[in-house]
Amino acid sequence: MIEPFSIAVPQADIDDLRSRLARTRWPDAGAGGWADGTDRAYLQEIVAYWRDEFDWRTVEASLNAIPQVRVDCGNIRIHALHIRGTGPAALPLVITHGWPGSVVEMLAIAPRLTDPAAHGGDPQDAFDVVIPSLPGYGFSDRPSSGGTEPRAIARMWLALMSALGYPRFGAQGGDWGSAVSFELALAAPDRLAGVHLNFMPAGYVPALSDLVDASPQEVTCLEARARWSGAEGAYAMLHGTKPQSLAYGLNDSPAGLAGWILEKFRSWSDCGGEPERVFARDDLLTNISLYWFTQTIGSSIRLYRERNLAPPVPPAVPPGVPFGYAVFPKEIWAPARRLLERVMRIERYEVMPRGGHFAAFEQPDLLAAEIRAFFRPYR
């Protein structure tokens, strides 16, 4: 069943948020600044703005101007933005976000895909864009039992696209969205026009220890990924092992939630150490507010635990499905083309001039142009 959806956060929840922000109990600043985690002075500035100036009702109205639905996908209702294209033969495209993101990441790229002519593109490249909230994120249902990992989510997306009337479609994603998109290609290659990714989860490519014929480029990128995991990957280890312990604090403290999320937007983006060089403050807080008002931080990070309990199968090439890959220079890691070719049919591999992990959020023009170019032969 498909139901139109609009957001309506109770005023009591907004008042409660402001009260909690006003009563934040701050820890010591520490000696290392951002090197120790989220900088206290920056977070205090953000918290004050969130409390006194951020206008959720204005944000809510702008979000409700976008067509939204909730769709039964098995035993979970999935929330999605559903924006039809203006071109003569729009190709359906499901775009999947990741953590600590949300559908907010895709607000700027969506019009560049649904109406390319209005953004300097060809109307023949238009898409019908479907942007679901992952289960346990935003306004999608929170899973009531285990087993909701990327394979299960891909099955939900197949049901979602069928319900919306799309037997054949493309898929695009980064972060968790790349895992879900890859699983879509494995699960239903006959329904996928193509898959475009801007991130590759480690579990879908061979480990360096499994490669007897690794090229120098493959060795370099896999060693770089290992170094990043050692320096920055503690959050994923915690999410993947004891997410519930963390959820108590983050679900109770909006300042704590902001501190946990903002550090990732700074560390993983091409912002030169200043998040607001590439993200508008209100956009950052809109994303965080979605986690807060829906109380989904615990269910969102549990996805890491579910993946650990059901890791990817040994690398397998989705039969017949063309893949495109965009390498953004400040991404967490940049897989060599040869490494990707071991597990997928790479038809386009492009190195982008700027951007990081949140490509659609940071560089919507670049990513939209790349998506349009990749799918052009497969319409």
NUPA-10851 format. One record per residue (C-alpha): residue number from 1; residue in three letters; z, y, x. Coordinates in nm, 2 decimals, decimal comma. Layout:
BEGIN
(rec NUM "ALA" (Z Y X)) ...
END
This chain:
BEGIN
(rec 1 "MET" (0,00 0,00 0,00)) (rec 2 "ILE" (-0,09 0,35 0,12)) (rec 3 "GLU" (0,13 0,64 0,03)) (rec 4 "PRO" (0,08 1,01 0,11)) (rec 5 "PHE" (0,36 1,14 0,32)) (rec 6 "SER" (0,52 1,48 0,40)) (rec 7 "ILE" (0,82 1,56 0,61)) (rec 8 "ALA" (1,13 1,71 0,45)) (rec 9 "VAL" (1,43 1,72 0,67)) (rec 10 "PRO" (1,75 1,80 0,47)) (rec 11 "GLN" (1,90 2,14 0,55)) (rec 12 "ALA" (2,23 1,97 0,62)) (rec 13 "ASP" (2,07 1,79 0,91)) (rec 14 "ILE" (1,94 2,11 1,06)) (rec 15 "ASP" (2,29 2,27 1,02)) (rec 16 "ASP" (2,45 1,97 1,18)) (rec 17 "LEU" (2,21 1,99 1,47)) (rec 18 "ARG" (2,30 2,35 1,54)) (rec 19 "SER" (2,67 2,28 1,51)) (rec 20 "ARG" (2,65 2,00 1,76)) (rec 21 "LEU" (2,44 2,21 2,00)) (rec 22 "ALA" (2,70 2,49 1,98)) (rec 23 "ARG" (2,98 2,24 2,07)) (rec 24 "THR" (2,80 2,08 2,37)) (rec 25 "ARG" (3,05 1,97 2,64)) (rec 26 "TRP" (2,88 2,03 2,97)) (rec 27 "PRO" (2,93 1,82 3,28)) (rec 28 "ASP" (2,95 1,96 3,63)) (rec 29 "ALA" (2,61 2,09 3,76)) (rec 30 "GLY" (2,60 1,86 4,06)) (rec 31 "ALA" (2,46 1,96 4,40)) (rec 32 "GLY" (2,11 1,83 4,38)) (rec 33 "GLY" (1,95 2,02 4,09)) (rec 34 "TRP" (1,65 1,84 3,94)) (rec 35 "ALA" (1,68 1,57 4,22)) (rec 36 "ASP" (1,99 1,44 4,04)) (rec 37 "GLY" (1,83 1,45 3,70)) (rec 38 "THR" (1,78 1,72 3,44)) (rec 39 "ASP" (1,89 2,06 3,58)) (rec 40 "ARG" (2,20 2,19 3,40)) (rec 41 "ALA" (2,09 2,56 3,39)) (rec 42 "TYR" (1,75 2,47 3,25)) (rec 43 "LEU" (1,90 2,24 2,99)) (rec 44 "GLN" (2,16 2,51 2,89)) (rec 45 "GLU" (1,87 2,75 2,83)) (rec 46 "ILE" (1,68 2,50 2,62)) (rec 47 "VAL" (1,99 2,41 2,42)) (rec 48 "ALA" (2,06 2,78 2,34)) (rec 49 "TYR" (1,70 2,83 2,23)) (rec 50 "TRP" (1,70 2,51 2,02)) (rec 51 "ARG" (2,02 2,63 1,85)) (rec 52 "ASP" (1,94 3,00 1,79)) (rec 53 "GLU" (1,56 3,04 1,79)) (rec 54 "PHE" (1,37 2,72 1,73)) (rec 55 "ASP" (1,25 2,72 1,37)) (rec 56 "TRP" (1,22 2,36 1,24)) (rec 57 "ARG" (1,10 2,48 0,90)) (rec 58 "THR" (0,79 2,65 1,05)) (rec 59 "VAL" (0,72 2,34 1,26)) (rec 60 "GLU" (0,77 2,12 0,95)) (rec 61 "ALA" (0,52 2,32 0,75)) (rec 62 "SER" (0,26 2,30 1,03)) (rec 63 "LEU" (0,30 1,93 1,05)) (rec 64 "ASN" (0,27 1,89 0,68)) (rec 65 "ALA" (-0,06 2,07 0,69)) (rec 66 "ILE" (-0,20 1,76 0,86)) (rec 67 "PRO" (-0,28 1,46 0,63)) (rec 68 "GLN" (-0,02 1,19 0,67)) (rec 69 "VAL" (0,03 0,85 0,52)) (rec 70 "ARG" (0,28 0,56 0,52)) (rec 71 "VAL" (0,12 0,22 0,51)) (rec 72 "ASP" (0,27 -0,12 0,46)) (rec 73 "CYS" (0,19 -0,33 0,77)) (rec 74 "GLY" (0,37 -0,66 0,71)) (rec 75 "ASN" (0,74 -0,59 0,67)) (rec 76 "ILE" (0,73 -0,25 0,83)) (rec 77 "ARG" (0,59 0,08 0,69)) (rec 78 "ILE" (0,40 0,27 0,95)) (rec 79 "HIS" (0,37 0,65 0,94)) (rec 80 "ALA" (0,04 0,79 1,06)) (rec 81 "LEU" (-0,16 1,11 1,08)) (rec 82 "HIS" (-0,50 1,04 0,93)) (rec 83 "ILE" (-0,76 1,31 1,00)) (rec 84 "ARG" (-1,12 1,26 0,90)) (rec 85 "GLY" (-1,40 1,38 1,12)) (rec 86 "THR" (-1,66 1,64 1,03)) (rec 87 "GLY" (-1,96 1,49 1,20)) (rec 88 "PRO" (-2,24 1,29 1,04)) (rec 89 "ALA" (-2,11 0,95 1,13)) (rec 90 "ALA" (-1,75 0,97 1,25)) (rec 91 "LEU" (-1,63 0,67 1,44)) (rec 92 "PRO" (-1,27 0,55 1,35)) (rec 93 "LEU" (-1,03 0,58 1,64)) (rec 94 "VAL" (-0,67 0,48 1,66)) (rec 95 "ILE" (-0,47 0,67 1,92)) (rec 96 "THR" (-0,13 0,54 2,02)) (rec 97 "HIS" (0,14 0,74 2,18)) (rec 98 "GLY" (0,43 0,61 2,41)) (rec 99 "TRP" (0,78 0,69 2,51)) (rec 100 "PRO" (0,93 0,96 2,52)) (rec 101 "GLY" (0,64 1,09 2,32)) (rec 102 "SER" (0,54 1,09 1,95)) (rec 103 "VAL" (0,25 1,19 1,74)) (rec 104 "VAL" (0,33 1,55 1,85)) (rec 105 "GLU" (0,15 1,46 2,18)) (rec 106 "MET" (-0,18 1,42 2,00)) (rec 107 "LEU" (-0,18 1,74 1,79)) (rec 108 "ALA" (-0,40 1,93 2,03)) (rec 109 "ILE" (-0,65 1,66 2,10)) (rec 110 "ALA" (-0,70 1,55 1,74)) (rec 111 "PRO" (-0,92 1,85 1,63)) (rec 112 "ARG" (-1,12 1,82 1,95)) (rec 113 "LEU" (-1,21 1,46 1,84)) (rec 114 "THR" (-1,25 1,52 1,47)) (rec 115 "ASP" (-1,45 1,84 1,50)) (rec 116 "PRO" (-1,61 1,84 1,84)) (rec 117 "ALA" (-1,86 2,10 1,74)) (rec 118 "ALA" (-1,58 2,36 1,69)) (rec 119 "HIS" (-1,47 2,29 2,05)) (rec 120 "GLY" (-1,80 2,31 2,24)) (rec 121 "GLY" (-1,90 1,95 2,17)) (rec 122 "ASP" (-2,17 1,75 1,98)) (rec 123 "PRO" (-2,10 1,68 1,61)) (rec 124 "GLN" (-2,25 1,34 1,67)) (rec 125 "ASP" (-1,93 1,26 1,87)) (rec 126 "ALA" (-1,69 1,31 1,58)) (rec 127 "PHE" (-1,41 1,06 1,51)) (rec 128 "ASP" (-1,19 0,97 1,21)) (rec 129 "VAL" (-0,86 0,99 1,40)) (rec 130 "VAL" (-0,56 0,77 1,31)) (rec 131 "ILE" (-0,24 0,85 1,50)) (rec 132 "PRO" (0,04 0,61 1,41)) (rec 133 "SER" (0,40 0,65 1,50)) (rec 134 "LEU" (0,51 0,33 1,68)) (rec 135 "PRO" (0,75 0,12 1,48)) (rec 136 "GLY" (1,10 0,25 1,55)) (rec 137 "TYR" (0,96 0,59 1,63)) (rec 138 "GLY" (0,94 0,91 1,41)) (rec 139 "PHE" (0,88 0,84 1,05)) (rec 140 "SER" (0,78 0,47 1,09)) (rec 141 "ASP" (1,03 0,22 0,98)) (rec 142 "ARG" (1,28 0,10 1,24)) (rec 143 "PRO" (1,25 -0,28 1,30)) (rec 144 "SER" (1,54 -0,47 1,14)) (rec 145 "SER" (1,50 -0,77 1,37)) (rec 146 "GLY" (1,37 -0,86 1,71)) (rec 147 "GLY" (1,01 -0,93 1,82)) (rec 148 "THR" (0,85 -0,59 1,78)) (rec 149 "GLU" (0,66 -0,57 2,11)) (rec 150 "PRO" (0,30 -0,46 2,18)) (rec 151 "ARG" (0,14 -0,79 2,05)) (rec 152 "ALA" (0,32 -0,75 1,72)) (rec 153 "ILE" (0,23 -0,38 1,71)) (rec 154 "ALA" (-0,13 -0,45 1,77)) (rec 155 "ARG" (-0,13 -0,68 1,46)) (rec 156 "MET" (0,03 -0,40 1,26)) (rec 157 "TRP" (-0,25 -0,17 1,38)) (rec 158 "LEU" (-0,51 -0,42 1,26)) (rec 159 "ALA" (-0,35 -0,42 0,92)) (rec 160 "LEU" (-0,32 -0,04 0,92)) (rec 161 "MET" (-0,69 0,01 1,00)) (rec 162 "SER" (-0,79 -0,25 0,74)) (rec 163 "ALA" (-0,58 -0,07 0,48)) (rec 164 "LEU" (-0,75 0,26 0,57)) (rec 165 "GLY" (-1,09 0,10 0,53)) (rec 166 "TYR" (-1,20 0,06 0,89)) (rec 167 "PRO" (-1,33 -0,29 0,98)) (rec 168 "ARG" (-1,46 -0,16 1,32)) (rec 169 "PHE" (-1,29 0,11 1,53)) (rec 170 "GLY" (-1,21 0,23 1,88)) (rec 171 "ALA" (-0,87 0,25 2,04)) (rec 172 "GLN" (-0,72 0,49 2,29)) (rec 173 "GLY" (-0,38 0,52 2,45)) (rec 174 "GLY" (-0,15 0,59 2,74)) (rec 175 "ASP" (0,20 0,46 2,82)) (rec 176 "TRP" (0,30 0,21 2,54)) (rec 177 "GLY" (-0,03 0,31 2,37)) (rec 178 "SER" (-0,22 0,15 2,65)) (rec 179 "ALA" (-0,04 -0,18 2,61)) (rec 180 "VAL" (-0,10 -0,18 2,23)) (rec 181 "SER" (-0,47 -0,09 2,28)) (rec 182 "PHE" (-0,51 -0,37 2,53)) (rec 183 "GLU" (-0,35 -0,61 2,29)) (rec 184 "LEU" (-0,58 -0,50 2,02)) (rec 185 "ALA" (-0,88 -0,60 2,23)) (rec 186 "LEU" (-0,72 -0,94 2,30)) (rec 187 "ALA" (-0,64 -1,00 1,93)) (rec 188 "ALA" (-0,95 -0,88 1,76)) (rec 189 "PRO" (-1,24 -0,82 2,01)) (rec 190 "ASP" (-1,49 -0,84 1,72)) (rec 191 "ARG" (-1,33 -0,53 1,56)) (rec 192 "LEU" (-1,31 -0,31 1,86)) (rec 193 "ALA" (-1,60 -0,08 1,95)) (rec 194 "GLY" (-1,43 -0,01 2,28)) (rec 195 "VAL" (-1,10 0,08 2,43)) (rec 196 "HIS" (-1,02 0,39 2,64)) (rec 197 "LEU" (-0,70 0,41 2,85)) (rec 198 "ASN" (-0,53 0,67 3,06)) (rec 199 "PHE" (-0,25 0,44 3,18)) (rec 200 "MET" (-0,22 0,07 3,28)) (rec 201 "PRO" (0,11 -0,11 3,23)) (rec 202 "ALA" (0,20 -0,33 3,53)) (rec 203 "GLY" (0,22 -0,65 3,33)) (rec 204 "TYR" (-0,15 -0,65 3,25)) (rec 205 "VAL" (-0,28 -0,65 3,61)) (rec 206 "PRO" (-0,20 -0,90 3,89)) (rec 207 "ALA" (0,09 -0,84 4,12)) (rec 208 "LEU" (0,01 -0,78 4,48)) (rec 209 "SER" (0,17 -1,11 4,57)) (rec 210 "ASP" (-0,08 -1,29 4,34)) (rec 211 "LEU" (-0,39 -1,14 4,51)) (rec 212 "VAL" (-0,52 -1,33 4,81)) (rec 213 "ASP" (-0,83 -1,11 4,83)) (rec 214 "ALA" (-0,68 -0,76 4,76)) (rec 215 "SER" (-0,89 -0,47 4,87)) (rec 216 "PRO" (-0,73 -0,19 5,07)) (rec 217 "GLN" (-0,75 0,03 4,76)) (rec 218 "GLU" (-0,57 -0,23 4,55)) (rec 219 "VAL" (-0,30 -0,27 4,82)) (rec 220 "THR" (-0,25 0,11 4,83)) (rec 221 "CYS" (-0,22 0,16 4,46)) (rec 222 "LEU" (0,01 -0,14 4,40)) (rec 223 "GLU" (0,24 -0,04 4,69)) (rec 224 "ALA" (0,25 0,32 4,55)) (rec 225 "ARG" (0,35 0,18 4,21)) (rec 226 "ALA" (0,63 -0,02 4,37)) (rec 227 "ARG" (0,76 0,28 4,55)) (rec 228 "TRP" (0,76 0,48 4,22)) (rec 229 "SER" (0,95 0,21 4,04)) (rec 230 "GLY" (1,21 0,21 4,31)) (rec 231 "ALA" (1,26 0,59 4,30)) (rec 232 "GLU" (1,20 0,66 3,93)) (rec 233 "GLY" (1,22 0,34 3,73)) (rec 234 "ALA" (1,60 0,31 3,66)) (rec 235 "TYR" (1,54 0,44 3,31)) (rec 236 "ALA" (1,31 0,15 3,23)) (rec 237 "MET" (1,55 -0,10 3,37)) (rec 238 "LEU" (1,83 0,04 3,14)) (rec 239 "HIS" (1,60 0,05 2,84)) (rec 240 "GLY" (1,49 -0,30 2,90)) (rec 241 "THR" (1,83 -0,45 2,95)) (rec 242 "LYS" (2,10 -0,25 2,77)) (rec 243 "PRO" (1,93 -0,01 2,53)) (rec 244 "GLN" (2,21 -0,02 2,28)) (rec 245 "SER" (2,47 0,11 2,52)) (rec 246 "LEU" (2,26 0,42 2,59)) (rec 247 "ALA" (2,17 0,47 2,22)) (rec 248 "TYR" (2,53 0,56 2,12)) (rec 249 "GLY" (2,54 0,87 2,34)) (rec 250 "LEU" (2,18 0,98 2,28)) (rec 251 "ASN" (2,20 0,94 1,91)) (rec 252 "ASP" (2,53 1,14 1,90)) (rec 253 "SER" (2,45 1,43 2,14)) (rec 254 "PRO" (2,14 1,64 2,09)) (rec 255 "ALA" (2,20 1,80 2,44)) (rec 256 "GLY" (2,22 1,45 2,58)) (rec 257 "LEU" (1,90 1,35 2,41)) (rec 258 "ALA" (1,72 1,66 2,54)) (rec 259 "GLY" (1,84 1,59 2,89)) (rec 260 "TRP" (1,72 1,23 2,88)) (rec 261 "ILE" (1,37 1,32 2,75)) (rec 262 "LEU" (1,30 1,66 2,92)) (rec 263 "GLU" (1,34 1,51 3,27)) (rec 264 "LYS" (1,06 1,27 3,20)) (rec 265 "PHE" (0,82 1,55 3,09)) (rec 266 "ARG" (0,89 1,73 3,41)) (rec 267 "SER" (0,87 1,44 3,64)) (rec 268 "TRP" (0,57 1,27 3,50)) (rec 269 "SER" (0,35 1,57 3,42)) (rec 270 "ASP" (0,13 1,79 3,64)) (rec 271 "CYS" (0,35 2,09 3,60)) (rec 272 "GLY" (0,45 2,17 3,95)) (rec 273 "GLY" (0,82 2,13 3,87)) (rec 274 "GLU" (0,81 2,38 3,57)) (rec 275 "PRO" (0,76 2,19 3,24)) (rec 276 "GLU" (0,67 2,50 3,05)) (rec 277 "ARG" (0,37 2,56 3,27)) (rec 278 "VAL" (0,19 2,29 3,07)) (rec 279 "PHE" (0,40 2,24 2,76)) (rec 280 "ALA" (0,50 2,51 2,51)) (rec 281 "ARG" (0,88 2,51 2,46)) (rec 282 "ASP" (0,85 2,47 2,09)) (rec 283 "ASP" (0,62 2,16 2,14)) (rec 284 "LEU" (0,88 2,00 2,36)) (rec 285 "LEU" (1,15 2,07 2,11)) (rec 286 "THR" (0,94 1,95 1,82)) (rec 287 "ASN" (0,90 1,61 1,99)) (rec 288 "ILE" (1,27 1,59 2,07)) (rec 289 "SER" (1,36 1,70 1,72)) (rec 290 "LEU" (1,16 1,42 1,57)) (rec 291 "TYR" (1,38 1,17 1,76)) (rec 292 "TRP" (1,69 1,36 1,65)) (rec 293 "PHE" (1,62 1,40 1,28)) (rec 294 "THR" (1,49 1,04 1,24)) (rec 295 "GLN" (1,77 0,89 1,46)) (rec 296 "THR" (1,51 0,68 1,64)) (rec 297 "ILE" (1,61 0,71 2,00)) (rec 298 "GLY" (1,78 0,38 1,99)) (rec 299 "SER" (1,50 0,19 1,82)) (rec 300 "SER" (1,24 0,36 2,04)) (rec 301 "ILE" (1,39 0,25 2,37)) (rec 302 "ARG" (1,45 -0,10 2,24)) (rec 303 "LEU" (1,08 -0,15 2,27)) (rec 304 "TYR" (1,14 -0,20 2,65)) (rec 305 "ARG" (1,39 -0,47 2,57)) (rec 306 "GLU" (1,15 -0,64 2,33)) (rec 307 "ARG" (0,87 -0,63 2,59)) (rec 308 "ASN" (1,11 -0,79 2,85)) (rec 309 "LEU" (1,19 -1,06 2,61)) (rec 310 "ALA" (0,82 -1,13 2,54)) (rec 311 "PRO" (0,63 -1,02 2,86)) (rec 312 "PRO" (0,25 -1,02 2,87)) (rec 313 "VAL" (0,06 -1,34 2,91)) (rec 314 "PRO" (-0,11 -1,39 3,25)) (rec 315 "PRO" (-0,39 -1,14 3,28)) (rec 316 "ALA" (-0,69 -1,22 3,06)) (rec 317 "VAL" (-1,01 -1,03 3,01)) (rec 318 "PRO" (-1,06 -0,92 2,64)) (rec 319 "PRO" (-1,40 -1,09 2,57)) (rec 320 "GLY" (-1,69 -0,85 2,52)) (rec 321 "VAL" (-1,49 -0,53 2,48)) (rec 322 "PRO" (-1,60 -0,23 2,69)) (rec 323 "PHE" (-1,32 -0,03 2,85)) (rec 324 "GLY" (-1,30 0,32 2,98)) (rec 325 "TYR" (-1,03 0,45 3,21)) (rec 326 "ALA" (-0,94 0,81 3,30)) (rec 327 "VAL" (-0,73 0,86 3,62)) (rec 328 "PHE" (-0,51 1,17 3,60)) (rec 329 "PRO" (-0,39 1,28 3,95)) (rec 330 "LYS" (-0,02 1,32 3,86)) (rec 331 "GLU" (0,00 0,99 3,66)) (rec 332 "ILE" (0,28 0,75 3,74)) (rec 333 "TRP" (0,03 0,53 3,93)) (rec 334 "ALA" (-0,35 0,52 3,96)) (rec 335 "PRO" (-0,49 0,17 3,95)) (rec 336 "ALA" (-0,80 0,10 4,17)) (rec 337 "ARG" (-1,11 0,03 3,97)) (rec 338 "ARG" (-1,14 -0,32 4,13)) (rec 339 "LEU" (-0,79 -0,40 4,01)) (rec 340 "LEU" (-0,88 -0,31 3,65)) (rec 341 "GLU" (-1,21 -0,50 3,67)) (rec 342 "ARG" (-1,01 -0,82 3,73)) (rec 343 "VAL" (-0,87 -0,80 3,37)) (rec 344 "MET" (-1,12 -0,59 3,17)) (rec 345 "ARG" (-1,49 -0,49 3,14)) (rec 346 "ILE" (-1,48 -0,15 3,29)) (rec 347 "GLU" (-1,78 0,06 3,18)) (rec 348 "ARG" (-1,65 0,40 3,28)) (rec 349 "TYR" (-1,39 0,50 3,54)) (rec 350 "GLU" (-1,34 0,87 3,59)) (rec 351 "VAL" (-1,10 1,06 3,82)) (rec 352 "MET" (-0,98 1,38 3,64)) (rec 353 "PRO" (-0,92 1,71 3,82)) (rec 354 "ARG" (-0,57 1,77 3,69)) (rec 355 "GLY" (-0,31 1,63 3,45)) (rec 356 "GLY" (-0,04 1,37 3,44)) (rec 357 "HIS" (0,12 1,10 3,23)) (rec 358 "PHE" (0,10 1,30 2,90)) (rec 359 "ALA" (-0,27 1,36 2,93)) (rec 360 "ALA" (-0,34 1,44 2,56)) (rec 361 "PHE" (-0,05 1,68 2,56)) (rec 362 "GLU" (-0,13 1,84 2,90)) (rec 363 "GLN" (-0,51 1,84 2,91)) (rec 364 "PRO" (-0,65 1,79 2,56)) (rec 365 "ASP" (-0,99 1,94 2,65)) (rec 366 "LEU" (-1,04 1,71 2,95)) (rec 367 "LEU" (-0,92 1,39 2,78)) (rec 368 "ALA" (-1,11 1,46 2,46)) (rec 369 "ALA" (-1,44 1,52 2,65)) (rec 370 "GLU" (-1,38 1,20 2,84)) (rec 371 "ILE" (-1,31 1,00 2,52)) (rec 372 "ARG" (-1,62 1,14 2,35)) (rec 373 "ALA" (-1,83 1,05 2,66)) (rec 374 "PHE" (-1,70 0,69 2,68)) (rec 375 "PHE" (-1,75 0,60 2,32)) (rec 376 "ARG" (-2,10 0,76 2,29)) (rec 377 "PRO" (-2,29 0,44 2,37)) (rec 378 "TYR" (-2,08 0,23 2,14)) (rec 379 "ARG" (-2,11 0,40 1,81)) 
END
